[in-house]
């Protein structure tokens, strides 16, 4: 019988994990579900589902509002796709 799941391990800053965990809970998903969605999107896009590039300016105090809007829009657009692909 084939194993249906496997373990992925990652070292993450504890504060980042806690902050992201709060966001995921508000979205109604846990860390494992988020990772499954992310992996499904990587498979679908054959790479990251977004462009990776350095910002023009780095502001350590607050996230860039424009970037946050882009990410929120991307999450809304890809949530349903990720949910379907994760099944």
Biopython code that builds the backbone (N, CA, C, O; Angstrom):
import numpy as np
from Bio.PDB.StructureBuilder import StructureBuilder

atoms = [
    (1, "UNK", "N", (0.844, -1.176, 0.000)),
    (1, "UNK", "CA", (0.000, 0.000, 0.000)),
    (1, "UNK", "C", (0.899, 1.253, 0.000)),
    (1, "UNK", "O", (1.820, 1.359, 0.809)),
    (2, "UNK", "N", (0.625, 2.184, -0.903)),
    (2, "UNK", "CA", (1.419, 3.409, -1.010)),
    (2, "UNK", "C", (1.106, 4.358, 0.136)),
    (2, "UNK", "O", (-0.033, 4.469, 0.591)),
    (3, "UNK", "N", (2.147, 5.034, 0.586)),
    (3, "UNK", "CA", (1.977, 6.059, 1.615)),
    (3, "UNK", "C", (1.325, 7.285, 0.975)),
    (3, "UNK", "O", (1.793, 7.754, -0.062)),
    (4, "UNK", "N", (0.264, 7.807, 1.568)),
    (4, "UNK", "CA", (-0.491, 8.916, 0.980)),
    (4, "UNK", "C", (0.099, 10.274, 1.318)),
    (4, "UNK", "O", (-0.201, 11.256, 0.638)),
    (5, "UNK", "N", (0.929, 10.356, 2.350)),
    (5, "UNK", "CA", (1.544, 11.627, 2.721)),
    (5, "UNK", "C", (3.010, 11.410, 3.062)),
    (5, "UNK", "O", (3.441, 10.285, 3.313)),
    (6, "UNK", "N", (3.756, 12.481, 3.069)),
    (6, "UNK", "CA", (5.147, 12.465, 3.498)),
    (6, "UNK", "C", (5.401, 13.727, 4.303)),
    (6, "UNK", "O", (4.582, 14.646, 4.305)),
    (7, "UNK", "N", (6.509, 13.771, 4.971)),
    (7, "UNK", "CA", (6.832, 14.907, 5.829)),
    (7, "UNK", "C", (7.773, 15.867, 5.120)),
    (7, "UNK", "O", (8.739, 15.449, 4.480)),
    (8, "UNK", "N", (7.484, 17.153, 5.238)),
    (8, "UNK", "CA", (8.363, 18.215, 4.756)),
    (8, "UNK", "C", (8.804, 18.981, 5.992)),
    (8, "UNK", "O", (7.978, 19.393, 6.806)),
    (9, "UNK", "N", (10.113, 19.169, 6.127)),
    (9, "UNK", "CA", (10.638, 19.898, 7.291)),
    (9, "UNK", "C", (11.278, 21.191, 6.821)),
    (9, "UNK", "O", (11.949, 21.228, 5.790)),
    (10, "UNK", "N", (11.066, 22.249, 7.586)),
    (10, "UNK", "CA", (11.652, 23.549, 7.251)),
    (10, "UNK", "C", (12.000, 24.278, 8.539)),
    (10, "UNK", "O", (11.271, 24.200, 9.527)),
    (11, "UNK", "N", (13.110, 24.979, 8.517)),
    (11, "UNK", "CA", (13.482, 25.832, 9.638)),
    (11, "UNK", "C", (12.949, 27.232, 9.364)),
    (11, "UNK", "O", (13.288, 27.850, 8.355)),
    (12, "UNK", "N", (12.109, 27.727, 10.273)),
    (12, "UNK", "CA", (11.446, 29.015, 10.089)),
    (12, "UNK", "C", (11.570, 29.809, 11.382)),
    (12, "UNK", "O", (11.481, 29.249, 12.475)),
    (13, "UNK", "N", (11.773, 31.100, 11.251)),
    (13, "UNK", "CA", (11.808, 31.987, 12.408)),
    (13, "UNK", "C", (10.507, 31.820, 13.194)),
    (13, "UNK", "O", (9.427, 31.902, 12.610)),
    (14, "UNK", "N", (10.588, 31.586, 14.507)),
    (14, "UNK", "CA", (9.374, 31.356, 15.306)),
    (14, "UNK", "C", (8.352, 32.493, 15.223)),
    (14, "UNK", "O", (7.150, 32.235, 15.169)),
    (15, "UNK", "N", (8.812, 33.741, 15.211)),
    (15, "UNK", "CA", (7.868, 34.867, 15.118)),
    (15, "UNK", "C", (7.149, 34.857, 13.779)),
    (15, "UNK", "O", (5.946, 35.107, 13.713)),
    (16, "UNK", "N", (7.895, 34.567, 12.699)),
    (16, "UNK", "CA", (7.262, 34.509, 11.378)),
    (16, "UNK", "C", (6.227, 33.394, 11.346)),
    (16, "UNK", "O", (5.128, 33.580, 10.824)),
    (17, "UNK", "N", (6.575, 32.231, 11.904)),
    (17, "UNK", "CA", (5.637, 31.104, 11.932)),
    (17, "UNK", "C", (4.366, 31.488, 12.686)),
    (17, "UNK", "O", (3.260, 31.204, 12.224)),
    (18, "UNK", "N", (4.518, 32.135, 13.846)),
    (18, "UNK", "CA", (3.351, 32.549, 14.622)),
    (18, "UNK", "C", (2.500, 33.568, 13.866)),
    (18, "UNK", "O", (1.275, 33.455, 13.829)),
    (19, "UNK", "N", (3.151, 34.562, 13.264)),
    (19, "UNK", "CA", (2.416, 35.583, 12.507)),
    (19, "UNK", "C", (1.676, 34.969, 11.327)),
    (19, "UNK", "O", (0.513, 35.288, 11.083)),
    (20, "UNK", "N", (2.347, 34.094, 10.601)),
    (20, "UNK", "CA", (1.706, 33.440, 9.452)),
    (20, "UNK", "C", (0.591, 32.515, 9.944)),
    (20, "UNK", "O", (-0.460, 32.420, 9.310)),
    (21, "UNK", "N", (0.814, 31.838, 11.066)),
    (21, "UNK", "CA", (-0.216, 30.965, 11.623)),
    (21, "UNK", "C", (-1.500, 31.719, 11.922)),
    (21, "UNK", "O", (-2.591, 31.196, 11.692)),
    (22, "UNK", "N", (-1.387, 32.941, 12.430)),
    (22, "UNK", "CA", (-2.571, 33.770, 12.704)),
    (22, "UNK", "C", (-3.320, 34.075, 11.409)),
    (22, "UNK", "O", (-4.549, 34.008, 11.364)),
    (23, "UNK", "N", (-2.579, 34.406, 10.370)),
    (23, "UNK", "CA", (-3.202, 34.709, 9.074)),
    (23, "UNK", "C", (-3.883, 33.461, 8.519)),
    (23, "UNK", "O", (-5.015, 33.524, 8.039)),
    (24, "UNK", "N", (-3.191, 32.337, 8.588)),
    (24, "UNK", "CA", (-3.768, 31.090, 8.066)),
    (24, "UNK", "C", (-5.036, 30.711, 8.819)),
    (24, "UNK", "O", (-6.008, 30.272, 8.206)),
    (25, "UNK", "N", (-5.039, 30.872, 10.132)),
    (25, "UNK", "CA", (-6.250, 30.569, 10.906)),
    (25, "UNK", "C", (-7.420, 31.436, 10.459)),
    (25, "UNK", "O", (-8.548, 30.954, 10.351)),
    (26, "UNK", "N", (-7.151, 32.727, 10.195)),
    (26, "UNK", "CA", (-8.228, 33.618, 9.705)),
    (26, "UNK", "C", (-8.725, 33.157, 8.337)),
    (26, "UNK", "O", (-9.888, 33.365, 7.993)),
    (27, "UNK", "N", (-7.840, 32.530, 7.557)),
    (27, "UNK", "CA", (-8.224, 32.009, 6.247)),
    (27, "UNK", "C", (-8.895, 30.633, 6.352)),
    (27, "UNK", "O", (-9.450, 30.129, 5.376)),
    (28, "UNK", "N", (-8.837, 30.031, 7.554)),
    (28, "UNK", "CA", (-9.474, 28.737, 7.761)),
    (28, "UNK", "C", (-8.614, 27.552, 7.335)),
    (28, "UNK", "O", (-9.137, 26.468, 7.078)),
    (29, "UNK", "N", (-7.292, 27.750, 7.259)),
    (29, "UNK", "CA", (-6.406, 26.649, 6.885)),
    (29, "UNK", "C", (-5.232, 26.582, 7.860)),
    (29, "UNK", "O", (-4.949, 27.541, 8.579)),
    (30, "UNK", "N", (-4.553, 25.434, 7.871)),
    (30, "UNK", "CA", (-3.394, 25.279, 8.741)),
    (30, "UNK", "C", (-2.110, 25.286, 7.895)),
    (30, "UNK", "O", (-2.160, 25.420, 6.673)),
    (31, "UNK", "N", (-0.981, 25.142, 8.560)),
    (31, "UNK", "CA", (0.308, 25.199, 7.859)),
    (31, "UNK", "C", (0.421, 24.097, 6.799)),
    (31, "UNK", "O", (0.896, 24.351, 5.692)),
    (32, "UNK", "N", (-0.005, 22.892, 7.127)),
    (32, "UNK", "CA", (0.078, 21.783, 6.166)),
    (32, "UNK", "C", (-0.759, 22.053, 4.926)),
    (32, "UNK", "O", (-0.318, 21.801, 3.805)),
    (33, "UNK", "N", (-1.964, 22.566, 5.126)),
    (33, "UNK", "CA", (-2.823, 22.881, 3.982)),
    (33, "UNK", "C", (-2.206, 23.988, 3.130)),
    (33, "UNK", "O", (-2.267, 23.931, 1.902)),
    (34, "UNK", "N", (-1.613, 24.994, 3.774)),
    (34, "UNK", "CA", (-0.968, 26.088, 3.037)),
    (34, "UNK", "C", (0.200, 25.553, 2.208)),
    (34, "UNK", "O", (0.374, 25.935, 1.051)),
    (35, "UNK", "N", (0.989, 24.676, 2.803)),
    (35, "UNK", "CA", (2.119, 24.093, 2.067)),
    (35, "UNK", "C", (1.611, 23.250, 0.908)),
    (35, "UNK", "O", (2.180, 23.301, -0.183)),
    (36, "UNK", "N", (0.555, 22.477, 1.119)),
    (36, "UNK", "CA", (-0.022, 21.679, 0.031)),
    (36, "UNK", "C", (-0.521, 22.570, -1.106)),
    (36, "UNK", "O", (-0.311, 22.260, -2.279)),
    (37, "UNK", "N", (-1.175, 23.665, -0.763)),
    (37, "UNK", "CA", (-1.643, 24.611, -1.786)),
    (37, "UNK", "C", (-0.456, 25.187, -2.536)),
    (37, "UNK", "O", (-0.462, 25.249, -3.765)),
    (38, "UNK", "N", (0.566, 25.611, -1.794)),
    (38, "UNK", "CA", (1.756, 26.190, -2.416)),
    (38, "UNK", "C", (2.421, 25.183, -3.351)),
    (38, "UNK", "O", (2.769, 25.534, -4.478)),
    (39, "UNK", "N", (2.602, 23.950, -2.912)),
    (39, "UNK", "CA", (3.211, 22.921, -3.755)),
    (39, "UNK", "C", (2.362, 22.649, -4.997)),
    (39, "UNK", "O", (2.895, 22.467, -6.092)),
    (40, "UNK", "N", (1.041, 22.624, -4.821)),
    (40, "UNK", "CA", (0.149, 22.396, -5.973)),
    (40, "UNK", "C", (0.270, 23.518, -6.991)),
    (40, "UNK", "O", (0.262, 23.274, -8.198)),
    (41, "UNK", "N", (0.383, 24.750, -6.504)),
    (41, "UNK", "CA", (0.533, 25.890, -7.407)),
    (41, "UNK", "C", (1.892, 25.851, -8.113)),
    (41, "UNK", "O", (1.982, 26.183, -9.295)),
    (42, "UNK", "N", (2.946, 25.450, -7.401)),
    (42, "UNK", "CA", (4.263, 25.317, -8.036)),
    (42, "UNK", "C", (4.190, 24.278, -9.152)),
    (42, "UNK", "O", (4.747, 24.479, -10.232)),
    (43, "UNK", "N", (3.508, 23.176, -8.890)),
    (43, "UNK", "CA", (3.358, 22.139, -9.921)),
    (43, "UNK", "C", (2.571, 22.685, -11.120)),
    (43, "UNK", "O", (2.960, 22.487, -12.271)),
    (44, "UNK", "N", (1.468, 23.370, -10.835)),
    (44, "UNK", "CA", (0.607, 23.906, -11.904)),
    (44, "UNK", "C", (1.349, 24.937, -12.751)),
    (44, "UNK", "O", (1.261, 24.907, -13.978)),
    (45, "UNK", "N", (2.081, 25.849, -12.105)),
    (45, "UNK", "CA", (2.788, 26.916, -12.812)),
    (45, "UNK", "C", (4.170, 26.486, -13.302)),
    (45, "UNK", "O", (4.835, 27.209, -14.043)),
    (46, "UNK", "N", (4.590, 25.281, -12.868)),
    (46, "UNK", "CA", (5.945, 24.794, -13.169)),
    (46, "UNK", "C", (6.995, 25.785, -12.656)),
    (46, "UNK", "O", (7.990, 26.066, -13.325)),
    (47, "UNK", "N", (6.751, 26.289, -11.488)),
    (47, "UNK", "CA", (7.599, 27.277, -10.824)),
    (47, "UNK", "C", (6.752, 28.032, -9.818)),
    (47, "UNK", "O", (5.605, 27.669, -9.558)),
    (48, "UNK", "N", (7.318, 29.076, -9.260)),
    (48, "UNK", "CA", (6.547, 29.871, -8.299)),
    (48, "UNK", "C", (5.354, 30.525, -8.992)),
    (48, "UNK", "O", (5.454, 30.923, -10.153)),
    (49, "UNK", "N", (4.226, 30.638, -8.288)),
    (49, "UNK", "CA", (3.042, 31.257, -8.886)),
    (49, "UNK", "C", (3.084, 32.781, -8.840)),
    (49, "UNK", "O", (2.049, 33.439, -8.951)),
    (50, "UNK", "N", (4.272, 33.337, -8.678)),
    (50, "UNK", "CA", (4.463, 34.784, -8.643)),
    (50, "UNK", "C", (5.905, 35.064, -9.013)),
    (50, "UNK", "O", (6.757, 34.180, -8.930)),
    (51, "UNK", "N", (6.179, 36.302, -9.424)),
    (51, "UNK", "CA", (7.542, 36.698, -9.763)),
    (51, "UNK", "C", (8.325, 36.974, -8.490)),
    (51, "UNK", "O", (7.807, 37.558, -7.538)),
    (52, "UNK", "N", (9.585, 36.542, -8.488)),
    (52, "UNK", "CA", (10.476, 36.846, -7.373)),
    (52, "UNK", "C", (11.449, 37.912, -7.816)),
    (52, "UNK", "O", (12.198, 37.722, -8.775)),
    (53, "UNK", "N", (11.440, 39.041, -7.116)),
    (53, "UNK", "CA", (12.378, 40.107, -7.440)),
    (53, "UNK", "C", (12.593, 40.960, -6.205)),
    (53, "UNK", "O", (11.770, 40.970, -5.289)),
    (54, "UNK", "N", (13.688, 41.664, -6.189)),
    (54, "UNK", "CA", (13.993, 42.535, -5.063)),
    (54, "UNK", "C", (13.181, 43.820, -5.159)),
    (54, "UNK", "O", (13.047, 44.386, -6.244)),
    (55, "UNK", "N", (12.638, 44.287, -4.040)),
    (55, "UNK", "CA", (11.910, 45.559, -4.073)),
    (55, "UNK", "C", (12.874, 46.720, -4.272)),
    (55, "UNK", "O", (14.067, 46.607, -3.992)),
    (56, "UNK", "N", (12.342, 47.835, -4.756)),
    (56, "UNK", "CA", (13.166, 49.027, -4.939)),
    (56, "UNK", "C", (13.695, 49.544, -3.614)),
    (56, "UNK", "O", (14.853, 49.949, -3.511)),
    (57, "UNK", "N", (12.844, 49.527, -2.607)),
    (57, "UNK", "CA", (13.241, 49.965, -1.270)),
    (57, "UNK", "C", (12.829, 48.904, -0.269)),
    (57, "UNK", "O", (11.803, 48.243, -0.427)),
    (58, "UNK", "N", (13.632, 48.756, 0.746)),
    (58, "UNK", "CA", (13.295, 47.801, 1.798)),
    (58, "UNK", "C", (12.886, 48.589, 3.033)),
    (58, "UNK", "O", (13.634, 49.435, 3.522)),
    (59, "UNK", "N", (11.692, 48.300, 3.528)),
    (59, "UNK", "CA", (11.175, 48.960, 4.720)),
    (59, "UNK", "C", (10.902, 47.870, 5.751)),
    (59, "UNK", "O", (9.930, 47.125, 5.624)),
    (60, "UNK", "N", (11.745, 47.772, 6.759)),
    (60, "UNK", "CA", (11.633, 46.704, 7.748)),
    (60, "UNK", "C", (10.470, 46.904, 8.719)),
    (60, "UNK", "O", (10.068, 45.957, 9.394)),
    (61, "UNK", "N", (9.935, 48.095, 8.800)),
    (61, "UNK", "CA", (8.902, 48.368, 9.805)),
    (61, "UNK", "C", (7.507, 47.953, 9.335)),
    (61, "UNK", "O", (6.746, 47.362, 10.101)),
    (62, "UNK", "N", (7.177, 48.255, 8.106)),
    (62, "UNK", "CA", (5.840, 47.950, 7.593)),
    (62, "UNK", "C", (5.960, 47.279, 6.245)),
    (62, "UNK", "O", (6.846, 47.611, 5.458)),
    (63, "UNK", "N", (5.064, 46.323, 5.970)),
    (63, "UNK", "CA", (5.064, 45.744, 4.626)),
    (63, "UNK", "C", (4.631, 46.791, 3.598)),
    (63, "UNK", "O", (3.822, 47.671, 3.892)),
    (64, "UNK", "N", (5.165, 46.683, 2.432)),
    (64, "UNK", "CA", (4.818, 47.576, 1.341)),
    (64, "UNK", "C", (3.327, 47.389, 1.018)),
    (64, "UNK", "O", (2.917, 46.281, 0.674)),
    (65, "UNK", "N", (2.506, 48.449, 1.119)),
    (65, "UNK", "CA", (1.065, 48.314, 0.866)),
    (65, "UNK", "C", (0.758, 47.789, -0.541)),
    (65, "UNK", "O", (-0.156, 46.983, -0.719)),
    (66, "UNK", "N", (1.511, 48.241, -1.523)),
    (66, "UNK", "CA", (1.281, 47.764, -2.891)),
    (66, "UNK", "C", (1.549, 46.269, -2.993)),
    (66, "UNK", "O", (0.783, 45.530, -3.610)),
    (67, "UNK", "N", (2.641, 45.836, -2.383)),
    (67, "UNK", "CA", (2.974, 44.412, -2.385)),
    (67, "UNK", "C", (1.901, 43.612, -1.657)),
    (67, "UNK", "O", (1.504, 42.542, -2.121)),
    (68, "UNK", "N", (1.431, 44.118, -0.526)),
    (68, "UNK", "CA", (0.391, 43.421, 0.225)),
    (68, "UNK", "C", (-0.891, 43.298, -0.592)),
    (68, "UNK", "O", (-1.548, 42.258, -0.550)),
    (69, "UNK", "N", (-1.258, 44.339, -1.333)),
    (69, "UNK", "CA", (-2.450, 44.267, -2.189)),
    (69, "UNK", "C", (-2.275, 43.226, -3.283)),
    (69, "UNK", "O", (-3.202, 42.476, -3.588)),
    (70, "UNK", "N", (-1.081, 43.181, -3.876)),
    (70, "UNK", "CA", (-0.802, 42.187, -4.918)),
    (70, "UNK", "C", (-0.911, 40.780, -4.340)),
    (70, "UNK", "O", (-1.526, 39.902, -4.945)),
    (71, "UNK", "N", (-0.313, 40.566, -3.164)),
    (71, "UNK", "CA", (-0.363, 39.241, -2.541)),
    (71, "UNK", "C", (-1.788, 38.852, -2.166)),
    (71, "UNK", "O", (-2.190, 37.707, -2.375)),
    (72, "UNK", "N", (-2.559, 39.794, -1.611)),
    (72, "UNK", "CA", (-3.945, 39.497, -1.245)),
    (72, "UNK", "C", (-4.769, 39.138, -2.478)),
    (72, "UNK", "O", (-5.567, 38.201, -2.448)),
    (73, "UNK", "N", (-4.571, 39.883, -3.555)),
    (73, "UNK", "CA", (-5.281, 39.587, -4.803)),
    (73, "UNK", "C", (-4.892, 38.214, -5.316)),
    (73, "UNK", "O", (-5.749, 37.437, -5.736)),
    (74, "UNK", "N", (-3.603, 37.912, -5.282)),
    (74, "UNK", "CA", (-3.115, 36.616, -5.736)),
    (74, "UNK", "C", (-3.690, 35.480, -4.898)),
    (74, "UNK", "O", (-4.079, 34.440, -5.429)),
    (75, "UNK", "N", (-3.741, 35.691, -3.574)),
    (75, "UNK", "CA", (-4.291, 34.662, -2.687)),
    (75, "UNK", "C", (-5.756, 34.426, -3.018)),
    (75, "UNK", "O", (-6.196, 33.279, -3.107)),
    (76, "UNK", "N", (-6.524, 35.516, -3.202)),
    (76, "UNK", "CA", (-7.953, 35.371, -3.529)),
    (76, "UNK", "C", (-8.132, 34.622, -4.850)),
    (76, "UNK", "O", (-8.972, 33.728, -4.955)),
    (77, "UNK", "N", (-7.329, 34.996, -5.864)),
    (77, "UNK", "CA", (-7.451, 34.368, -7.176)),
    (77, "UNK", "C", (-7.043, 32.901, -7.134)),
    (77, "UNK", "O", (-7.676, 32.059, -7.771)),
    (78, "UNK", "N", (-5.990, 32.596, -6.387)),
    (78, "UNK", "CA", (-5.442, 31.249, -6.406)),
    (78, "UNK", "C", (-5.969, 30.354, -5.296)),
    (78, "UNK", "O", (-5.681, 29.157, -5.285)),
    (79, "UNK", "N", (-6.733, 30.907, -4.362)),
    (79, "UNK", "CA", (-7.226, 30.099, -3.241)),
    (79, "UNK", "C", (-8.049, 28.936, -3.741)),
    (79, "UNK", "O", (-7.818, 27.793, -3.346)),
    (80, "UNK", "N", (-9.006, 29.214, -4.605)),
    (80, "UNK", "CA", (-9.883, 28.163, -5.114)),
    (80, "UNK", "C", (-9.086, 27.150, -5.934)),
    (80, "UNK", "O", (-9.284, 25.944, -5.790)),
    (81, "UNK", "N", (-8.189, 27.631, -6.789)),
    (81, "UNK", "CA", (-7.350, 26.744, -7.586)),
    (81, "UNK", "C", (-6.495, 25.883, -6.667)),
    (81, "UNK", "O", (-6.400, 24.670, -6.858)),
    (82, "UNK", "N", (-5.880, 26.500, -5.678)),
    (82, "UNK", "CA", (-5.055, 25.751, -4.727)),
    (82, "UNK", "C", (-5.851, 24.729, -3.963)),
    (82, "UNK", "O", (-5.376, 23.621, -3.713)),
    (83, "UNK", "N", (-7.073, 25.097, -3.586)),
    (83, "UNK", "CA", (-7.954, 24.181, -2.858)),
    (83, "UNK", "C", (-8.265, 22.963, -3.725)),
    (83, "UNK", "O", (-8.235, 21.832, -3.239)),
    (84, "UNK", "N", (-8.561, 23.186, -4.992)),
    (84, "UNK", "CA", (-8.860, 22.080, -5.903)),
    (84, "UNK", "C", (-7.623, 21.224, -6.159)),
    (84, "UNK", "O", (-7.712, 19.997, -6.182)),
    (85, "UNK", "N", (-6.490, 21.852, -6.348)),
    (85, "UNK", "CA", (-5.271, 21.101, -6.635)),
    (85, "UNK", "C", (-4.779, 20.322, -5.431)),
    (85, "UNK", "O", (-4.139, 19.283, -5.590)),
    (86, "UNK", "N", (-5.065, 20.801, -4.232)),
    (86, "UNK", "CA", (-4.587, 20.146, -3.018)),
    (86, "UNK", "C", (-5.340, 18.844, -2.733)),
    (86, "UNK", "O", (-4.883, 18.026, -1.934)),
    (87, "UNK", "N", (-6.481, 18.653, -3.377)),
    (87, "UNK", "CA", (-7.286, 17.440, -3.139)),
    (87, "UNK", "C", (-6.679, 16.247, -3.829)),
    (87, "UNK", "O", (-7.217, 15.143, -3.741)),
]
sb = StructureBuilder()
sb.init_structure("model")
sb.init_model(0)
sb.init_chain("A")
sb.init_seg("    ")
for serial, (resi, resn, name, xyz) in enumerate(atoms, 1):
    if name == "N":
        sb.init_residue(resn, " ", resi, " ")
    sb.init_atom(name, np.array(xyz, "f"), 0.0, 1.0, " ", f" {name:<3s}", serial, name[0])
structure = sb.get_structure()
